[in-house]
Amino acid sequence: MKRILLSLVAGFVSLSGFAQLSGTYTIDPNGSGPTNFTTWNAAVTALETSGVNGAVTMNVSDDTFNENVQLDAIPGSSTT
């Protein structure tokens, strides 16, 4: 697996209804479980919707992903 570190340090942002992301996740179309995303789009949507409250690491499988993604503002992140 390729390892991608998104260094996203939490600010003091609170989002009701969504658990903010923190920790290690996978992007693997053949994976499962609460810490796995089957597509890049699902991972980006979770980041932009839920935000972060600590560092997030995404371990990406060696599969080919046929999708386009754009990472916009992530609630709770900072420039550090």
All heavy atoms as a GROMACS GRO file, in nm:
protein
  578
    1MET      N    1   0.083  -0.118   0.000
    1MET     CA    2   0.000   0.000   0.000
    1MET      C    3   0.088   0.124   0.000
    1MET      O    4   0.190   0.130   0.066
    1MET     CB    5  -0.088   0.004   0.123
    1MET     CG    6  -0.201  -0.090   0.122
    1MET     SD    7  -0.319  -0.047   0.252
    1MET     CE    8  -0.453  -0.145   0.197
    2LYS      N    9   0.042   0.223  -0.072
    2LYS     CA   10   0.108   0.353  -0.069
    2LYS      C   11   0.056   0.427   0.053
    2LYS      O   12  -0.058   0.415   0.090
    2LYS     CB   13   0.074   0.432  -0.195
    2LYS     CG   14   0.121   0.366  -0.321
    2LYS     CD   15   0.070   0.441  -0.441
    2LYS     CE   16   0.097   0.362  -0.565
    2LYS     NZ   17   0.021   0.406  -0.678
    3ARG      N   18   0.142   0.502   0.116
    3ARG     CA   19   0.102   0.572   0.238
    3ARG      C   20   0.101   0.721   0.210
    3ARG      O   21   0.200   0.778   0.166
    3ARG     CB   22   0.198   0.539   0.350
    3ARG     CG   23   0.160   0.597   0.481
    3ARG     CD   24   0.261   0.553   0.584
    3ARG     NE   25   0.238   0.622   0.706
    3ARG     CZ   26   0.204   0.564   0.819
    3ARG    NH1   27   0.192   0.434   0.824
    3ARG    NH2   28   0.185   0.634   0.927
    4ILE      N   29  -0.012   0.784   0.233
    4ILE     CA   30  -0.027   0.928   0.213
    4ILE      C   31  -0.065   0.988   0.346
    4ILE      O   32  -0.163   0.948   0.408
    4ILE     CB   33  -0.134   0.958   0.107
    4ILE    CG1   34  -0.091   0.901  -0.028
    4ILE    CG2   35  -0.157   1.108   0.098
    4ILE    CD1   36  -0.192   0.918  -0.136
    5LEU      N   37   0.014   1.084   0.391
    5LEU     CA   38  -0.015   1.150   0.518
    5LEU      C   39  -0.075   1.286   0.489
    5LEU      O   40  -0.015   1.370   0.425
    5LEU     CB   41   0.112   1.166   0.601
    5LEU     CG   42   0.098   1.247   0.729
    5LEU    CD1   43   0.001   1.178   0.826
    5LEU    CD2   44   0.232   1.266   0.796
    6LEU      N   45  -0.196   1.304   0.535
    6LEU     CA   46  -0.260   1.435   0.529
    6LEU      C   47  -0.240   1.495   0.666
    6LEU      O   48  -0.305   1.456   0.762
    6LEU     CB   49  -0.408   1.422   0.496
    6LEU     CG   50  -0.444   1.354   0.366
    6LEU    CD1   51  -0.595   1.338   0.356
    6LEU    CD2   52  -0.391   1.430   0.250
    7SER      N   53  -0.148   1.587   0.677
    7SER     CA   54  -0.120   1.646   0.807
    7SER      C   55  -0.221   1.756   0.831
    7SER      O   56  -0.206   1.868   0.784
    7SER     CB   57   0.023   1.700   0.809
    7SER     OG   58   0.051   1.755   0.935
    8LEU      N   59  -0.324   1.723   0.902
    8LEU     CA   60  -0.435   1.813   0.925
    8LEU      C   61  -0.453   1.828   1.075
    8LEU      O   62  -0.498   1.737   1.142
    8LEU     CB   63  -0.562   1.758   0.861
    8LEU     CG   64  -0.551   1.727   0.712
    8LEU    CD1   65  -0.672   1.647   0.667
    8LEU    CD2   66  -0.536   1.853   0.633
    9VAL      N   67  -0.415   1.942   1.126
    9VAL     CA   68  -0.424   1.964   1.268
    9VAL      C   69  -0.557   2.031   1.300
    9VAL      O   70  -0.601   2.122   1.232
    9VAL     CB   71  -0.307   2.051   1.317
    9VAL    CG1   72  -0.318   2.079   1.465
    9VAL    CG2   73  -0.175   1.982   1.285
   10ALA      N   74  -0.620   1.983   1.404
   10ALA     CA   75  -0.755   2.028   1.438
   10ALA      C   76  -0.756   2.169   1.492
   10ALA      O   77  -0.667   2.211   1.563
   10ALA     CB   78  -0.814   1.934   1.543
   11GLY      N   79  -0.858   2.240   1.454
   11GLY     CA   80  -0.889   2.369   1.513
   11GLY      C   81  -1.002   2.347   1.612
   11GLY      O   82  -1.032   2.234   1.648
   12PHE      N   83  -1.064   2.451   1.654
   12PHE     CA   84  -1.173   2.439   1.749
   12PHE      C   85  -1.306   2.450   1.676
   12PHE      O   86  -1.386   2.539   1.698
   12PHE     CB   87  -1.161   2.548   1.857
   12PHE     CG   88  -1.039   2.530   1.940
   12PHE    CD1   89  -0.926   2.606   1.917
   12PHE    CD2   90  -1.035   2.434   2.039
   12PHE    CE1   91  -0.812   2.589   1.992
   12PHE    CE2   92  -0.923   2.416   2.116
   12PHE     CZ   93  -0.810   2.493   2.092
   13VAL      N   94  -1.330   2.354   1.588
   13VAL     CA   95  -1.452   2.351   1.509
   13VAL      C   96  -1.538   2.235   1.556
   13VAL      O   97  -1.490   2.124   1.574
   13VAL     CB   98  -1.419   2.333   1.358
   13VAL    CG1   99  -1.545   2.319   1.278
   13VAL    CG2  100  -1.335   2.450   1.309
   14SER      N  101  -1.663   2.260   1.575
   14SER     CA  102  -1.754   2.154   1.618
   14SER      C  103  -1.861   2.136   1.512
   14SER      O  104  -1.924   2.231   1.471
   14SER     CB  105  -1.818   2.191   1.751
   14SER     OG  106  -1.915   2.097   1.785
   15LEU      N  107  -1.878   2.013   1.467
   15LEU     CA  108  -1.982   1.982   1.369
   15LEU      C  109  -2.082   1.888   1.434
   15LEU      O  110  -2.047   1.779   1.476
   15LEU     CB  111  -1.922   1.915   1.246
   15LEU     CG  112  -1.820   1.998   1.168
   15LEU    CD1  113  -1.761   1.913   1.057
   15LEU    CD2  114  -1.884   2.121   1.111
   16SER      N  115  -2.205   1.928   1.442
   16SER     CA  116  -2.304   1.841   1.504
   16SER      C  117  -2.347   1.734   1.405
   16SER      O  118  -2.364   1.760   1.288
   16SER     CB  119  -2.424   1.923   1.550
   16SER     OG  120  -2.482   1.986   1.440
   17GLY      N  121  -2.365   1.612   1.455
   17GLY     CA  122  -2.414   1.504   1.372
   17GLY      C  123  -2.307   1.423   1.301
   17GLY      O  124  -2.336   1.318   1.249
   18PHE      N  125  -2.184   1.469   1.295
   18PHE     CA  126  -2.079   1.398   1.226
   18PHE      C  127  -1.959   1.380   1.318
   18PHE      O  128  -1.921   1.471   1.390
   18PHE     CB  129  -2.033   1.476   1.102
   18PHE     CG  130  -2.139   1.490   0.997
   18PHE    CD1  131  -2.206   1.610   0.980
   18PHE    CD2  132  -2.173   1.384   0.916
   18PHE    CE1  133  -2.304   1.624   0.884
   18PHE    CE2  134  -2.272   1.398   0.820
   18PHE     CZ  135  -2.337   1.518   0.803
   19ALA      N  136  -1.900   1.263   1.313
   19ALA     CA  137  -1.778   1.239   1.389
   19ALA      C  138  -1.660   1.289   1.306
   19ALA      O  139  -1.647   1.254   1.189
   19ALA     CB  140  -1.763   1.091   1.418
   20GLN      N  141  -1.580   1.373   1.365
   20GLN     CA  142  -1.463   1.423   1.294
   20GLN      C  143  -1.360   1.311   1.279
   20GLN      O  144  -1.350   1.224   1.364
   20GLN     CB  145  -1.404   1.542   1.368
   20GLN     CG  146  -1.496   1.662   1.366
   20GLN     CD  147  -1.441   1.777   1.448
   20GLN    OE1  148  -1.397   1.757   1.560
   20GLN    NE2  149  -1.443   1.895   1.390
   21LEU      N  150  -1.284   1.315   1.169
   21LEU     CA  151  -1.187   1.211   1.142
   21LEU      C  152  -1.055   1.239   1.212
   21LEU      O  153  -1.012   1.354   1.223
   21LEU     CB  154  -1.161   1.201   0.991
   21LEU     CG  155  -1.282   1.170   0.903
   21LEU    CD1  156  -1.240   1.169   0.757
   21LEU    CD2  157  -1.344   1.038   0.941
   22SER      N  158  -0.991   1.134   1.256
   22SER     CA  159  -0.860   1.138   1.316
   22SER      C  160  -0.805   0.997   1.316
   22SER      O  161  -0.878   0.902   1.344
   22SER     CB  162  -0.869   1.191   1.460
   22SER     OG  163  -0.741   1.192   1.520
   23GLY      N  164  -0.680   0.979   1.278
   23GLY     CA  165  -0.621   0.846   1.280
   23GLY      C  166  -0.588   0.795   1.141
   23GLY      O  167  -0.571   0.871   1.047
   24THR      N  168  -0.582   0.663   1.129
   24THR     CA  169  -0.540   0.598   1.005
   24THR      C  170  -0.660   0.532   0.937
   24THR      O  171  -0.739   0.462   1.001
   24THR     CB  172  -0.432   0.492   1.035
   24THR    OG1  173  -0.321   0.556   1.098
   24THR    CG2  174  -0.384   0.425   0.907
   25TYR      N  175  -0.670   0.554   0.807
   25TYR     CA  176  -0.779   0.501   0.725
   25TYR      C  177  -0.718   0.436   0.601
   25TYR      O  178  -0.600   0.457   0.570
   25TYR     CB  179  -0.874   0.613   0.683
   25TYR     CG  180  -0.941   0.680   0.801
   25TYR    CD1  181  -0.877   0.783   0.869
   25TYR    CD2  182  -1.065   0.637   0.845
   25TYR    CE1  183  -0.937   0.842   0.979
   25TYR    CE2  184  -1.125   0.697   0.956
   25TYR     CZ  185  -1.061   0.800   1.021
   25TYR     OH  186  -1.120   0.858   1.130
   26THR      N  187  -0.797   0.359   0.529
   26THR     CA  188  -0.753   0.301   0.403
   26THR      C  189  -0.847   0.344   0.291
   26THR      O  190  -0.964   0.373   0.314
   26THR     CB  191  -0.750   0.147   0.408
   26THR    OG1  192  -0.879   0.099   0.447
   26THR    CG2  193  -0.645   0.097   0.506
   27ILE      N  194  -0.791   0.349   0.171
   27ILE     CA  195  -0.871   0.364   0.050
   27ILE      C  196  -0.841   0.238  -0.031
   27ILE      O  197  -0.733   0.221  -0.087
   27ILE     CB  198  -0.834   0.491  -0.030
   27ILE    CG1  199  -0.850   0.616   0.058
   27ILE    CG2  200  -0.920   0.500  -0.155
   27ILE    CD1  201  -0.805   0.745  -0.010
   28ASP      N  202  -0.938   0.146  -0.030
   28ASP     CA  203  -0.920   0.015  -0.092
   28ASP      C  204  -1.056  -0.033  -0.143
   28ASP      O  205  -1.146  -0.058  -0.064
   28ASP     CB  206  -0.864  -0.083   0.012
   28ASP     CG  207  -0.835  -0.221  -0.045
   28ASP    OD1  208  -0.874  -0.250  -0.160
   28ASP    OD2  209  -0.774  -0.301   0.027
   29PRO      N  210  -1.072  -0.047  -0.275
   29PRO     CA  211  -1.202  -0.089  -0.329
   29PRO      C  212  -1.243  -0.229  -0.283
   29PRO      O  213  -1.361  -0.263  -0.289
   29PRO     CB  214  -1.182  -0.084  -0.480
   29PRO     CG  215  -1.036  -0.082  -0.503
   29PRO     CD  216  -0.973  -0.024  -0.380
   30ASN      N  217  -1.149  -0.309  -0.236
   30ASN     CA  218  -1.181  -0.444  -0.190
   30ASN      C  219  -1.188  -0.454  -0.038
   30ASN      O  220  -1.212  -0.560   0.016
   30ASN     CB  221  -1.075  -0.542  -0.242
   30ASN     CG  222  -1.068  -0.542  -0.393
   30ASN    OD1  223  -1.168  -0.560  -0.459
   30ASN    ND2  224  -0.951  -0.514  -0.447
   31GLY      N  225  -1.167  -0.342   0.031
   31GLY     CA  226  -1.167  -0.342   0.176
   31GLY      C  227  -1.306  -0.320   0.233
   31GLY      O  228  -1.403  -0.297   0.161
   32SER      N  229  -1.313  -0.328   0.364
   32SER     CA  230  -1.441  -0.303   0.431
   32SER      C  231  -1.413  -0.252   0.572
   32SER      O  232  -1.298  -0.248   0.617
   32SER     CB  233  -1.524  -0.431   0.437
   32SER     OG  234  -1.457  -0.528   0.514
   33GLY      N  235  -1.518  -0.215   0.640
   33GLY     CA  236  -1.505  -0.169   0.777
   33GLY      C  237  -1.516  -0.019   0.789
   33GLY      O  238  -1.514   0.054   0.689
   34PRO      N  239  -1.527   0.029   0.912
   34PRO     CA  240  -1.551   0.171   0.937
   34PRO      C  241  -1.431   0.263   0.906
   34PRO      O  242  -1.448   0.383   0.898
   34PRO     CB  243  -1.587   0.177   1.085
   34PRO     CG  244  -1.520   0.057   1.144
   34PRO     CD  245  -1.525  -0.048   1.036
   35THR      N  246  -1.312   0.206   0.890
   35THR     CA  247  -1.196   0.290   0.859
   35THR      C  248  -1.149   0.273   0.715
   35THR      O  249  -1.039   0.313   0.681
   35THR     CB  250  -1.079   0.259   0.956
   35THR    OG1  251  -1.041   0.122   0.940
   35THR    CG2  252  -1.117   0.289   1.099
   36ASN      N  253  -1.232   0.213   0.631
   36ASN     CA  254  -1.197   0.194   0.490
   36ASN      C  255  -1.294   0.270   0.400
   36ASN      O  256  -1.415   0.271   0.423
   36ASN     CB  257  -1.203   0.046   0.451
   36ASN     CG  258  -1.161   0.026   0.306
   36ASN    OD1  259  -1.044   0.042   0.273
   36ASN    ND2  260  -1.254  -0.005   0.220
   37PHE      N  261  -1.238   0.336   0.301
   37PHE     CA  262  -1.316   0.399   0.195
   37PHE      C  263  -1.288   0.321   0.067
   37PHE      O  264  -1.174   0.288   0.038
   37PHE     CB  265  -1.275   0.546   0.177
   37PHE     CG  266  -1.299   0.629   0.301
   37PHE    CD1  267  -1.194   0.657   0.388
   37PHE    CD2  268  -1.425   0.676   0.331
   37PHE    CE1  269  -1.215   0.734   0.502
   37PHE    CE2  270  -1.448   0.752   0.445
   37PHE     CZ  271  -1.342   0.780   0.531
   38THR      N  272  -1.391   0.293  -0.011
   38THR     CA  273  -1.371   0.214  -0.132
   38THR      C  274  -1.334   0.300  -0.252
   38THR      O  275  -1.292   0.246  -0.355
   38THR     CB  276  -1.496   0.130  -0.166
   38THR    OG1  277  -1.609   0.216  -0.177
   38THR    CG2  278  -1.522   0.025  -0.058
   39THR      N  279  -1.347   0.431  -0.241
   39THR     CA  280  -1.309   0.522  -0.349
   39THR      C  281  -1.243   0.648  -0.290
   39THR      O  282  -1.262   0.680  -0.172
   39THR     CB  283  -1.431   0.568  -0.431
   39THR    OG1  284  -1.515   0.649  -0.348
   39THR    CG2  285  -1.509   0.451  -0.489
   40TRP      N  286  -1.166   0.717  -0.374
   40TRP     CA  287  -1.111   0.846  -0.334
   40TRP      C  288  -1.223   0.945  -0.306
   40TRP      O  289  -1.216   1.024  -0.213
   40TRP     CB  290  -1.020   0.902  -0.444
   40TRP     CG  291  -0.880   0.851  -0.436
   40TRP    CD1  292  -0.827   0.746  -0.503
   40TRP    CD2  293  -0.776   0.904  -0.354
   40TRP    NE1  294  -0.696   0.731  -0.468
   40TRP    CE2  295  -0.661   0.827  -0.377
   40TRP    CE3  296  -0.768   1.010  -0.263
   40TRP    CZ2  297  -0.540   0.852  -0.313
   40TRP    CZ3  298  -0.648   1.035  -0.201
   40TRP    CH2  299  -0.536   0.956  -0.225
   41ASN      N  300  -1.327   0.943  -0.391
   41ASN     CA  301  -1.439   1.035  -0.372
   41ASN      C  302  -1.505   1.018  -0.236
   41ASN      O  303  -1.542   1.116  -0.171
   41ASN     CB  304  -1.542   1.019  -0.484
   41ASN     CG  305  -1.499   1.090  -0.611
   41ASN    OD1  306  -1.462   1.206  -0.607
   41ASN    ND2  307  -1.500   1.020  -0.723
   42ALA      N  308  -1.520   0.895  -0.190
   42ALA     CA  309  -1.580   0.871  -0.058
   42ALA      C  310  -1.491   0.927   0.053
   42ALA      O  311  -1.540   0.987   0.149
   42ALA     CB  312  -1.602   0.722  -0.037
   43ALA      N  313  -1.360   0.911   0.040
   43ALA     CA  314  -1.267   0.964   0.140
   43ALA      C  315  -1.270   1.116   0.144
   43ALA      O  316  -1.277   1.177   0.251
   43ALA     CB  317  -1.126   0.914   0.112
   44VAL      N  318  -1.268   1.179   0.027
   44VAL     CA  319  -1.270   1.325   0.019
   44VAL      C  320  -1.402   1.379   0.073
   44VAL      O  321  -1.404   1.478   0.147
   44VAL     CB  322  -1.245   1.372  -0.126
   44VAL    CG1  323  -1.276   1.520  -0.144
   44VAL    CG2  324  -1.100   1.344  -0.165
   45THR      N  325  -1.512   1.315   0.040
   45THR     CA  326  -1.643   1.358   0.091
   45THR      C  327  -1.646   1.351   0.243
   45THR      O  328  -1.696   1.442   0.310
   45THR     CB  329  -1.756   1.272   0.031
   45THR    OG1  330  -1.756   1.291  -0.111
   45THR    CG2  331  -1.892   1.309   0.088
   46ALA      N  332  -1.593   1.244   0.300
   46ALA     CA  333  -1.589   1.231   0.445
   46ALA      C  334  -1.504   1.341   0.508
   46ALA      O  335  -1.542   1.400   0.610
   46ALA     CB  336  -1.537   1.094   0.485
   47LEU      N  337  -1.389   1.371   0.450
   47LEU     CA  338  -1.303   1.477   0.502
   47LEU      C  339  -1.373   1.612   0.498
   47LEU      O  340  -1.372   1.688   0.595
   47LEU     CB  341  -1.172   1.484   0.423
   47LEU     CG  342  -1.071   1.374   0.451
   47LEU    CD1  343  -0.962   1.376   0.344
   47LEU    CD2  344  -1.010   1.393   0.589
   48GLU      N  345  -1.436   1.643   0.383
   48GLU     CA  346  -1.499   1.774   0.367
   48GLU      C  347  -1.629   1.786   0.446
   48GLU      O  348  -1.666   1.896   0.487
   48GLU     CB  349  -1.525   1.800   0.218
   48GLU     CG  350  -1.397   1.818   0.139
   48GLU     CD  351  -1.420   1.834  -0.009
   48GLU    OE1  352  -1.531   1.806  -0.059
   48GLU    OE2  353  -1.325   1.876  -0.077
   49THR      N  354  -1.699   1.677   0.469
   49THR     CA  355  -1.826   1.680   0.541
   49THR      C  356  -1.806   1.674   0.692
   49THR      O  357  -1.865   1.752   0.766
   49THR     CB  358  -1.915   1.562   0.496
   49THR    OG1  359  -1.934   1.570   0.356
   49THR    CG2  360  -2.049   1.566   0.566
   50SER      N  361  -1.724   1.580   0.736
   50SER     CA  362  -1.705   1.557   0.880
   50SER      C  363  -1.597   1.645   0.940
   50SER      O  364  -1.602   1.678   1.058
   50SER     CB  365  -1.668   1.411   0.904
   50SER     OG  366  -1.770   1.327   0.859
   51GLY      N  367  -1.497   1.680   0.862
   51GLY     CA  368  -1.385   1.756   0.915
   51GLY      C  369  -1.289   1.666   0.990
   51GLY      O  370  -1.304   1.544   0.992
   52VAL      N  371  -1.189   1.726   1.052
   52VAL     CA  372  -1.088   1.651   1.125
   52VAL      C  373  -1.069   1.709   1.264
   52VAL      O  374  -1.097   1.825   1.290
   52VAL     CB  375  -0.952   1.652   1.049
   52VAL    CG1  376  -0.965   1.587   0.913
   52VAL    CG2  377  -0.898   1.792   1.036
   53ASN      N  378  -1.020   1.624   1.354
   53ASN     CA  379  -0.983   1.672   1.487
   53ASN      C  380  -0.847   1.619   1.528
   53ASN      O  381  -0.818   1.601   1.644
   53ASN     CB  382  -1.091   1.639   1.592
   53ASN     CG  383  -1.107   1.490   1.613
   53ASN    OD1  384  -1.041   1.409   1.550
   53ASN    ND2  385  -1.196   1.453   1.703
   54GLY      N  386  -0.764   1.589   1.429
   54GLY     CA  387  -0.628   1.540   1.450
   54GLY      C  388  -0.568   1.500   1.317
   54GLY      O  389  -0.630   1.516   1.212
   55ALA      N  390  -0.446   1.448   1.323
   55ALA     CA  391  -0.379   1.405   1.199
   55ALA      C  392  -0.454   1.288   1.137
   55ALA      O  393  -0.506   1.201   1.207
   55ALA     CB  394  -0.236   1.364   1.230
   56VAL      N  395  -0.460   1.286   1.003
   56VAL     CA  396  -0.527   1.180   0.929
   56VAL      C  397  -0.427   1.119   0.831
   56VAL      O  398  -0.363   1.192   0.755
   56VAL     CB  399  -0.650   1.234   0.852
   56VAL    CG1  400  -0.710   1.126   0.762
   56VAL    CG2  401  -0.754   1.287   0.949
   57THR      N  402  -0.412   0.987   0.835
   57THR     CA  403  -0.327   0.915   0.741
   57THR      C  404  -0.415   0.827   0.655
   57THR      O  405  -0.499   0.753   0.708
   57THR     CB  406  -0.223   0.828   0.815
   57THR    OG1  407  -0.142   0.912   0.896
   57THR    CG2  408  -0.136   0.751   0.718
   58MET      N  409  -0.397   0.834   0.523
   58MET     CA  410  -0.471   0.749   0.430
   58MET      C  411  -0.372   0.652   0.365
   58MET      O  412  -0.280   0.694   0.296
   58MET     CB  413  -0.538   0.831   0.319
   58MET     CG  414  -0.645   0.925   0.367
   58MET     SD  415  -0.796   0.836   0.404
   58MET     CE  416  -0.902   0.972   0.451
   59ASN      N  417  -0.388   0.523   0.392
   59ASN     CA  418  -0.309   0.420   0.324
   59ASN      C  419  -0.389   0.376   0.202
   59ASN      O  420  -0.503   0.332   0.215
   59ASN     CB  421  -0.284   0.302   0.418
   59ASN     CG  422  -0.192   0.339   0.531
   59ASN    OD1  423  -0.091   0.404   0.513
   59ASN    ND2  424  -0.228   0.299   0.652
   60VAL      N  425  -0.327   0.389   0.084
   60VAL     CA  426  -0.398   0.366  -0.042
   60VAL      C  427  -0.350   0.237  -0.107
   60VAL      O  428  -0.229   0.214  -0.121
   60VAL     CB  429  -0.377   0.486  -0.138
   60VAL    CG1  430  -0.455   0.465  -0.267
   60VAL    CG2  431  -0.415   0.616  -0.070
   61SER      N  432  -0.445   0.152  -0.147
   61SER     CA  433  -0.411   0.026  -0.213
   61SER      C  434  -0.347   0.054  -0.349
   61SER      O  435  -0.357   0.164  -0.404
   61SER     CB  436  -0.535  -0.062  -0.230
   61SER     OG  437  -0.620  -0.007  -0.328
   62ASP      N  438  -0.282  -0.047  -0.403
   62ASP     CA  439  -0.215  -0.034  -0.533
   62ASP      C  440  -0.310  -0.046  -0.651
   62ASP      O  441  -0.266  -0.055  -0.764
   62ASP     CB  442  -0.104  -0.139  -0.545
   62ASP     CG  443   0.013  -0.109  -0.453
   62ASP    OD1  444   0.036   0.009  -0.423
   62ASP    OD2  445   0.081  -0.204  -0.412
   63ASP      N  446  -0.440  -0.048  -0.625
   63ASP     CA  447  -0.539  -0.057  -0.732
   63ASP      C  448  -0.536   0.068  -0.819
   63ASP      O  449  -0.484   0.172  -0.779
   63ASP     CB  450  -0.680  -0.073  -0.673
   63ASP     CG  451  -0.699  -0.207  -0.607
   63ASP    OD1  452  -0.727  -0.303  -0.680
   63ASP    OD2  453  -0.683  -0.215  -0.484
   64THR      N  454  -0.596   0.058  -0.936
   64THR     CA  455  -0.615   0.174  -1.024
   64THR      C  456  -0.750   0.235  -0.993
   64THR      O  457  -0.851   0.165  -0.989
   64THR     CB  458  -0.610   0.131  -1.172
   64THR    OG1  459  -0.482   0.074  -1.198
   64THR    CG2  460  -0.634   0.250  -1.264
   65PHE      N  461  -0.751   0.364  -0.969
   65PHE     CA  462  -0.875   0.436  -0.938
   65PHE      C  463  -0.908   0.524  -1.057
   65PHE      O  464  -0.831   0.612  -1.092
   65PHE     CB  465  -0.856   0.522  -0.812
   65PHE     CG  466  -0.834   0.441  -0.687
   65PHE    CD1  467  -0.708   0.400  -0.652
   65PHE    CD2  468  -0.941   0.406  -0.607
   65PHE    CE1  469  -0.686   0.325  -0.536
   65PHE    CE2  470  -0.922   0.331  -0.492
   65PHE     CZ  471  -0.794   0.291  -0.457
   66ASN      N  472  -1.022   0.501  -1.118
   66ASN     CA  473  -1.065   0.576  -1.235
   66ASN      C  474  -1.165   0.683  -1.191
   66ASN      O  475  -1.285   0.668  -1.209
   66ASN     CB  476  -1.126   0.484  -1.340
   66ASN     CG  477  -1.153   0.555  -1.470
   66ASN    OD1  478  -1.099   0.662  -1.495
   66ASN    ND2  479  -1.238   0.498  -1.552
   67GLU      N  480  -1.114   0.789  -1.129
   67GLU     CA  481  -1.201   0.896  -1.080
   67GLU      C  482  -1.120   1.024  -1.068
   67GLU      O  483  -0.997   1.023  -1.062
   67GLU     CB  484  -1.262   0.858  -0.944
   67GLU     CG  485  -1.162   0.825  -0.837
   67GLU     CD  486  -1.225   0.771  -0.709
   67GLU    OE1  487  -1.328   0.825  -0.666
   67GLU    OE2  488  -1.170   0.675  -0.653
   68ASN      N  489  -1.190   1.135  -1.068
   68ASN     CA  490  -1.129   1.266  -1.048
   68ASN      C  491  -1.177   1.319  -0.914
   68ASN      O  492  -1.295   1.310  -0.882
   68ASN     CB  493  -1.173   1.364  -1.158
   68ASN     CG  494  -1.119   1.323  -1.293
   68ASN    OD1  495  -1.003   1.292  -1.307
   68ASN    ND2  496  -1.207   1.321  -1.393
   69VAL      N  497  -1.084   1.374  -0.838
   69VAL     CA  498  -1.121   1.431  -0.708
   69VAL      C  499  -1.062   1.570  -0.693
   69VAL      O  500  -0.960   1.602  -0.752
   69VAL     CB  501  -1.075   1.342  -0.590
   69VAL    CG1  502  -1.146   1.210  -0.591
   69VAL    CG2  503  -0.926   1.323  -0.590
   70GLN      N  504  -1.130   1.650  -0.616
   70GLN     CA  505  -1.082   1.783  -0.581
   70GLN      C  506  -1.100   1.798  -0.430
   70GLN      O  507  -1.211   1.783  -0.379
   70GLN     CB  508  -1.160   1.891  -0.654
   70GLN     CG  509  -1.115   2.031  -0.615
   70GLN     CD  510  -1.187   2.138  -0.694
   70GLN    OE1  511  -1.226   2.116  -0.809
   70GLN    NE2  512  -1.206   2.253  -0.634
   71LEU      N  513  -0.993   1.827  -0.362
   71LEU     CA  514  -0.997   1.844  -0.218
   71LEU      C  515  -1.013   1.992  -0.185
   71LEU      O  516  -0.925   2.072  -0.215
   71LEU     CB  517  -0.870   1.788  -0.155
   71LEU     CG  518  -0.864   1.777  -0.005
   71LEU    CD1  519  -0.973   1.685   0.046
   71LEU    CD2  520  -0.728   1.724   0.038
   72ASP      N  521  -1.128   2.026  -0.129
   72ASP     CA  522  -1.156   2.164  -0.093
   72ASP      C  523  -1.130   2.185   0.057
   72ASP      O  524  -1.059   2.106   0.118
   72ASP     CB  525  -1.300   2.201  -0.130
   72ASP     CG  526  -1.320   2.204  -0.281
   72ASP    OD1  527  -1.231   2.251  -0.354
   72ASP    OD2  528  -1.425   2.155  -0.328
   73ALA      N  529  -1.192   2.283   0.116
   73ALA     CA  530  -1.172   2.314   0.258
   73ALA      C  531  -1.213   2.197   0.346
   73ALA      O  532  -1.316   2.133   0.324
   73ALA     CB  533  -1.250   2.437   0.295
   74ILE      N  534  -1.132   2.170   0.447
   74ILE     CA  535  -1.160   2.064   0.542
   74ILE      C  536  -1.180   2.127   0.679
   74ILE      O  537  -1.086   2.184   0.736
   74ILE     CB  538  -1.045   1.962   0.547
   74ILE    CG1  539  -1.026   1.899   0.410
   74ILE    CG2  540  -1.072   1.856   0.654
   74ILE    CD1  541  -0.905   1.811   0.399
   75PRO      N  542  -1.302   2.121   0.732
   75PRO     CA  543  -1.328   2.180   0.864
   75PRO      C  544  -1.237   2.120   0.971
   75PRO      O  545  -1.215   2.000   0.977
   75PRO     CB  546  -1.474   2.143   0.892
   75PRO     CG  547  -1.533   2.118   0.756
   75PRO     CD  548  -1.422   2.060   0.675
   76GLY      N  549  -1.181   2.207   1.054
   76GLY     CA  550  -1.094   2.163   1.162
   76GLY      C  551  -0.948   2.159   1.126
   76GLY      O  552  -0.863   2.140   1.212
   77SER      N  553  -0.915   2.176   0.997
   77SER     CA  554  -0.774   2.171   0.957
   77SER      C  555  -0.710   2.308   0.969
   77SER      O  556  -0.776   2.409   0.980
   77SER     CB  557  -0.761   2.120   0.813
   77SER     OG  558  -0.819   2.210   0.722
   78SER      N  559  -0.578   2.307   0.969
   78SER     CA  560  -0.503   2.432   0.973
   78SER      C  561  -0.383   2.422   0.882
   78SER      O  562  -0.355   2.315   0.827
   78SER     CB  563  -0.459   2.463   1.116
   78SER     OG  564  -0.354   2.376   1.154
   79THR      N  565  -0.311   2.530   0.866
   79THR     CA  566  -0.194   2.530   0.778
   79THR      C  567  -0.075   2.458   0.838
   79THR      O  568   0.022   2.433   0.770
   79THR     CB  569  -0.152   2.674   0.742
   79THR    OG1  570  -0.127   2.743   0.863
   79THR    CG2  571  -0.262   2.743   0.664
   80THR      N  572  -0.080   2.427   0.965
   80THR     CA  573   0.029   2.352   1.026
   80THR      C  574   0.001   2.208   1.012
   80THR      O  575   0.062   2.119   1.054
   80THR     CB  576   0.049   2.391   1.174
   80THR    OG1  577  -0.070   2.365   1.245
   80THR    CG2  578   0.088   2.536   1.186
   0.00000   0.00000   0.00000
